[in-house]
Amino acid sequence: MFHLILIAFLLGVIVRHHYHNYSALRAAVNTYIMYLGLPLLIFVSFVNVGSVDLGKVVIISVGYNVFTVALFFYILRGMKIKERTKASVFLCSTYGNLAYLGIPFSLLFFGEAGASIASVIAIVTVFFHFSFGLILPNSYLRQKHRGFGQIINPLSVGMVVALILSQVGIPVPVVFEKVAYFGTYLILFVIGLTTNLVKPSRLYLVGAAGKFIVSPIVMVTLLILAGCFNSAYYPFILLSLMPPAFVNTVLAVEYGFDKEYASGFTSVSTVLMIFVLGAISVFVV
């Protein structure tokens, strides 16, 4: 499976650099993923697995978001970094790519149970991302606090609807499953279309420390405290290591944060993580 994921990602990178109208193609494919592809993948993953303790997964997901939001906000508030950059570092350290990268790689490493866990934590995180993820970094810039209106968006609505429908016992035709799993390759294709590599700056180390060191430490600590530090919950650790979500760059542009940092760090860390996970998958999958 990974070699197909890698091909889809590299194809996206190639198209970005050789097709002048790649942005229109990206918008079209991304619209399909947001409105149908990702919700369908979540729906299928939950219908086909019954071993996930939904309540416990939600509690751990909420706890992880609460602790990481508070921790990164107060750590960064005291650092001597430009406020615009500080806001982007907060977003990139706190909110990983749990949907577009987390779900496909959880499916790759842990099967449908892993994809189900990834779906739950992605849904929970979306609500934190479009609320506290906007209010807190805006406070660094002393801008007027934004409300919670952006919580309701096509991605969050689609994921919640898919989760609800998966619990009512609707039979899934095989063709639906095939279409859903094909969506994982479209997701990586879109990531390739979005990737724009630039020369790293030293501030990337701050984001890397937050995303790839502090974040998994918080997750492991929560799993230990919850008595869930076992193989069934390893997907949580993988998800805590996901690179920043590409939507952070969109938010940085919209709210006046450091868009160059958000775009550059996200692209560099995403490419590195895809190849790291690919190398690991050769030995364990």
N, C-alpha and C positions, 0 to 999 in steps of 0.2 A: 504493500500500500504506500509506503513512504516514497518509493521512487516515482510514483504517479503524483504524489503531493509535490515533490521537488520539481518535477517536470512542469506542473501547473504553475508553480511560483516563478520558475525561470522563464516560462512562456510569457507571463505577465510582465516581467522585467524587460524582456526583448521587445514586446509590443509597445511598451512605454517609450522606449528609445528609438523605435523605427516606424511608429505609426503616428502621424501628426495629429490625428483626431482621437487619440487614446482616451482623453478625458470624457468624451461622450460615451465611448464604449464602457469605461469604468462606471459612469453614472448609471448606465442601463443595467449592467450586470449587478451592481450594488443594490439597485432598486429591487431586482428580483430576489436577491439574498435577504434583504431586510423584510420584505413583505411576504415572501413565501419560502425561500430556500432554508433559511435558518430556523424559522418556526416549524417547518416540516421535519427538519432533522431532530429538533427537540421533541416533537410529537412522537416520532418513530422510536427514538431512544427510550422514552418513558413507557410506551406501549409494550415494548419487547423485554422489559426488565422489571422484576417485581421485588428485588432484594434490597432496594435502596430505602433506608429509613428517612423519609422525606422531612419529618419534623426535626430530627437531629442535624441533618444537612443544612436546613434553614437556620437553625440556631448557631451553628458554627460559622456559617456564612455571614450572618449579622454581626457576630462577635468579631470576626476578622475585619470586617469593614469598619466597625466602630473603633477598634484599637489602632488600625493603621491610619485612619483619618486623623485621630487625635494625636498619635505619635508623630507623624510626619508634619502636621500643622505646627506643633510646638517646637519641634527640632528646627524646622526651616525658619520659623519666625525669628529665632535668635541668630541666624547666620547672616554674615555680611555679604549678601548677594543682591544685585539689582532686583527691585520688587517685581518687575515684569518677568524676569528669569525665575525668580523664586516661585511665582505662581505656576509657571510651566513645570518646574522641577517637582512641585507638589503633585500636579496632575500625573506626571509621568512615573513618579515613585509609587503613587497610591493606586492608580487604576490601570491594571494590565489588560491585555487583549484576551479576555476570558471567553468571548463568543467566537470571534473569527479565527483565533488560533487555539484557544483553550479547548473548545469542543472537538474539533478535528483531531488534535493530538491526544486528548483524553480517550477518544474512540480508538485511535491507533494503539495506544499503550495498554488501555484497561478495558476495551470493549464497550458494549452498550451501557454497562453499569457506570463506567467512568464518564461516558458522555452524559448520562443522566445527572451525575453529581456536578459536572461542569455546567450543565444547563441551569441547575438550581442556583449555583453561586453566581452565574452570569446574570440571571434575572434579579437576584437580590442586589448585586453590585450596580446594575443599571440605575436603580432607584437612588442609591447613594451618589453615584457618579453625576447625575443630573440634578442633584440638590446640593448637598454639602460640597461636592466637587466643583460647584460654581460659586457658592456663597463664601467659602473659606479662602480660596486664592484671591477672590476679589477684595477681601479685607486687607490683604497685603498692600494693595494699590489704593486703599482707602476709598474705593469706589462704592457707590450705592449697592447694597446687597441685592442680589438677584433672587427672585422667588423660586418656588418649586414647580413652576409651570412646565418646564421642559421635561419633567419626569414622564409626562404623557407624550410619547413619540412612537413612530411606527415600529421600531425595534422592540421597545418594552411591551407594547400592546400585543404584538404578534407572539412574543415569547410567552406571555402570560396566558393568552388564549390557547396556545399549543399545549401548555402544561395542564390547563383545565380539561381540554378535550381528551388528553391522554388518560385521564382518570375515570372516564365514563364508559370504558369498555368497548370502544369502537374498533371493529376489526380492521386491520391494515392490509390492503392488497399488496402482493409482492412488488408490483410495479411502483407503488408509492415508496417502498423501501429503497428501491434502486435509484429513484429520482432523488430521494433524500440524501443518500450517501454520495451521489454524484455532486451534490452541493458542496461537499468538503473540498473538492478540487476547484470549483468555481470560487470559493472563499480564498484559497491560496492564490488563485489567478488574480483576483482583485487586489490582494496584498502586494503581489508583484507589480501591478499597475500603479500602486500607490507609493512604492518604495523609491526614495530619492536619496542616494548616498552622498554624504558630504564629508569634508575633513572633520574628524572628531575634535572637540575642545576639551580642556581640562575639567570643565564643569560636568562633562558626561560622567566622570568618576563619582560625582555626588549622586546623580540619578542611578547609576549602576549599583552603588552601595545600598541605596534605599530599596531598589527593585529586586536585586538578586542576593542581598545578604540580610537586610533587616526584615523584609517582607516574609521570606520563608522561615526566619527565626520566630516571628510572631505566629505564623501558622502552625509550626511544630509545637510551640508552647501551648497554643489553644487545644490542639489535638491531644496532647499529654494530659492537660487539665480536665478535658472531657472524657478521658479514658478511651480515646479512639485512635491511639497511635498504633495502627496495625495496617496490614496490606489493603484492607477494604477501603481505607481512607487515604491511601497514598495519592489518589488523584488531586486531593487538596494541595499537597505539597507541590505537585507539578504546576497546578494553576497559580500558586503564589509566585512562581518563577516566570510567568508569562511576561514578555516585554510590553511596553506601554501600548495602549489602544490608539489606533490611528485617529479616532475621533477627538483625541486630546489636541491634535493640531488644529482641527476645525474650531474647537472651543477657544484655543489660544488666539486664533485670528479674530473670532467674533467678539471676544472680551478684552482684546488689547494686551494679551500676555506675550511672552517671547515665542513667536511662532517658529523662528529659526531653530531655537533649542528644541522645541517640541517635535518638529519635523525631523531634524537631524538625528537626535537621540533615538527617536522611535524607529527610524529606518535602519540605523546601524545596529541597534540591539535586536531588532526583528530578524535581520539577515543572519546575524551570528547565532541566534537561538534556533532558527530553522535548521541550520547546518549542524549545530550541536545535537539537537534532538534527532536529527537524521542519522548521525553517526551512532548515537546510543541505540536507536531502533534496529540497526543492523545486527546488534548483538543480543537484544532482549526480546524482539518481536518475532 
